[in-house]
């Protein structure tokens, strides 16, 4: 399976930026600081980012064509009741039918692969932790 290997992380100066610029996608470069990494984008610009927010692209997109990243929260749009949690790739939020994406190198075997056209990214654990809270 060929898959694009890219990462994203939240910029350390995100509070000073519009929301659409909080995250940077590209290659990772480690720095001498434990807490900061650099994300290098196609035009060879490097942005200092918080290493605790580093996420890898899963190789999947949601029903709207949005990339699904590790630590994203997605909703299965055709599902109203979930009877049992899956293992490995996702965790269920049974009340909200939301899922937290975890990385696996076996995307083609993941429980979400055949649901691709029914998943919608609704946030991530860094910007929207409230989406996983039980009601």
N, C-alpha and C positions, 0 to 999 in steps of 0.2 A: 504494500500500500504506500503510495506517495502522498505525503502530507506536508503542508507548509509549516515550518518550524519558526514561529515568531512568538514574541512575548509582549506583554504590556505591563506597565506599572504607573502608579500615581505620582505625578510630579511633586517635588518637595515644596514648590511655591504655588500649589494649586489654589490656595485661598485668594490669591491675587488675580486669578484668571477666570474667564467665563467657563461654565460647566463643561462645554464641549472640548475644552483644552486641558482638562484635569489629567487625562490619561494619555500616555504616549505608547505607540506600538513600534516594535522594531527588534533589533538584536540587543543582547545584554552584554555589557562590559562591567566587570567588577572593579571596584575602587579599593583604596586602602582603608576606607571607612566601612565598618560592618553594616551600618544602617543605610548607606547610600549606594545605589548602582547607577550606571548610566544606560539609558536606552538610546541607541543610535538608530536614526531613521534613514530612509532611502537617500536623502540629500546629504548624508554624513554629518548631520547636526546631532549633538549628544545632549540629552536632557538629564539632569540629576533627578533621581526618583527614589522613593522610599522602598527599600528592599523588602519590607514586610508585605508590600502590596503586589509583588511580582506574580504574574499569572501567565500560564502558557496557553496558546490557542489549541483547542481540542481537535481542530480539523472539521468541525461541524458548524453549520449555520442554522439559524432558526427559520421559522416559516416566513419571516420578513427579509431573509437574506443577511441578518445580523450575525456576526461571528459569535460563537459560543466559547467563552474563555473559562479556564479553571477559576473557581470561586464565583462564577455567575449564578444568579438565581433565575430560574426559568419556570414558566408555567406551562403545563400540558393543557392546551386549550379545549380539548375534547373530553376531558376527564373531570368528573364531578366527585367521585368517591374512589379512594385508593385503598385496596384491601390489605396489601402487605408491602413493606419496604423492600427495595432492591438492595443488592450488595455491590460494593465497589465504586461504580461510576457516579451514582447519584444518591442523595439522601432525600427522603420525602418529608415535606411538611404536610401532614395529613389533613389539617384543617383548611389550608389554603391551596392545596394541590400545587405547591411550588417545589422546586427541586434546587438543591445546591450542587453545582458541578464540581467534581473532583477529577483530577487528572488520571488517566490511564493510557498506556501505550497500545491498548487493544480497542481502539475506537470502533472497528468493524464488528466487534463482539459485544459492545456495550449495550445495556438495556435501552438506551435512548436512540440508538441508531435508526431503528424502524419507526420511531416517533418523530423523526426530524421535521416533517411538515406540520406537526401538531404542537411543537414547542415554540415558546416566545420568551425572549430574554426580557425580564422585568426589572433587573437591577443586579447588584453584586453585594457581597457581604461587607465591603468596606464603606460604600456609600448608602446602602439600604439595609442595614442589619435588622431593622424593624419588620421587614418582609418575612423573616423567619420566626418571629415571635408568635407564640400561640395566642389565640384570641381569648 
